[in-house]
Amino acid sequence: MNPNPDPFDSTSPKTSSLRARWRWFLIAGCALVILVGIFRRSLQDDSVVARATRNPTEASGAGAASTSWRGLRLANSSGSLTTNTAEEIVAGKVNQFGRNRRELVRTIARRSNKDVPPEIEKFFDAIEAGRWEEIDVQWKALSKRSGQYEGSTHSPELDDFWPAVLDAYGVAEQAHLWPAQKLLDYGNAILDTLRPGMVYVGGTDPGRWIPELLNETSGGEQHVIVTQNAFADARYLDFMNTLYGDRMATLTQEDSQRAFQEYVTDAQKRLDHDTQFPDEPKQVRPGEDIRVTDGRVQVSGQVAVMAINEKLFQTMMDKNPDVSFAIEQSFPFKSTYDSAVPAGPIMEVRAPDGQNALTQERAAQSVDYWRTTSQQLLADSQAVDSREVSLSYAKLASSQAALLLARNYTTEAEQTFQLATQIGPGSPDAVFGYVNLLVGQNRIEDAIPVAESAIKSNPDNQGFRDLLNQLQTKKKN
């Protein structure tokens, strides 16, 4: 692990708003005891549903063919071949993915003897029609009743179907935000890294939903794709079992309760320490909200949710000892670093020893990968002009840099952080990660230009301004 202190923490309350939106843990400020306990149903696995979802029905329309997008050519009405544009391919894939999720919703409804709420059917109508404005309107109305976001109410009739709705919206939103060709390139870069049988764990919105979209609508192996951000939500555990229960040992409600209780017990010990020994280093982590109300410990916030998710991820790996896992991180799971290695733009966790170990040579290869990738991105006007593209790739590079730093490949980590800030000078992960490394080496003068470049990229970002002020104050002292 990085022995240096973390004076500029990008997860602190002042800077947490800088991070990419990760929909599964934008949870209201209520205690996690409520989050874990609300949903107690357990949907049993339906292998027919799982197979139907992983083997999409034959698509209709120009962009909806179930073949791979690579070199896609379709016959037009005259019988000649025509090459689809990237925009047509992505639109067709979103349509196909939406139909898959709608069929899954209807199957869940039949299995549980419930009706699909009409507003959900209306949402999927908009998805299949490809009308983004209507999709967004329908989504906002549903999300206000999801019980997931701050200020939302909880409508239990949505619970069984909510993860599938969120899946469809996440895919549609990424297709709306990204240049089509860049979306295809990004998803393909991740999927092509995965070995046969490997489970992929996505974190950020693009890191989860873009590979998921291509995975389910392209030729080749259909990988298991889950998200690290949702393990603490009982609804998602049911959904994951529905999708993949016949392919791997999924997480259970008992696993969730155990992880929650272990976290609460540990959090209480750390809170007690800080209360009893105020002059010693704090054990409660920055951004961790731990309170005692009426004699009960309550925890909430991003840090707490992701700590529980990390425990559940470890549980899932333990339940599948013969399965290989790859991860794109939204929030660092540092417990995985000891056995992790860079793999293309993402990381393999629990990598086997021997030739796959993280060595000096492999660390250098990782730097070379990002040097080549940064050159390609900076020479591509679509990538340069898209905030989504630049921040997403900078996030990937920063995650690998953090891994290299944790494994004491400091030179390679610095080079990778530097490349990440070139790709996305306004990336909080890249900026704070790079600055922390430099400050840890007492290189304040080198850190100041990084913060200045971040402000130039995003002048309205108060977190970057606070960072620069702290650096300038530290330089004077």
URTA-V492870 format. One record per helix or strand of 3 or more residues. SS is the DSSP state (helix for helix, strand for strand). FROM is the first residue (numbers start at 0). TO is the last residue. If there is no record, write none. Layout:
# URTA-V492870
ss->SS from->FROM to->TO
ss->SS from->FROM to->TO
This chain:
# URTA-V492870
ss->helix from->15 to->17
ss->helix from->22 to->24
ss->helix from->31 to->36
ss->helix from->46 to->53
ss->strand from->72 to->74
ss->strand from->80 to->82
ss->helix from->85 to->110
ss->helix from->117 to->128
ss->helix from->131 to->142
ss->helix from->155 to->176
ss->helix from->179 to->190
ss->strand from->198 to->201
ss->helix from->204 to->216
ss->strand from->224 to->226
ss->helix from->227 to->229
ss->helix from->233 to->243
ss->helix from->252 to->275
ss->strand from->288 to->292
ss->strand from->295 to->299
ss->helix from->301 to->318
ss->strand from->324 to->326
ss->helix from->333 to->338
ss->strand from->340 to->342
ss->strand from->345 to->348
ss->helix from->353 to->355
ss->helix from->359 to->377
ss->helix from->380 to->384
ss->helix from->386 to->405
ss->helix from->409 to->422
ss->helix from->427 to->439
ss->helix from->443 to->456
ss->helix from->461 to->475
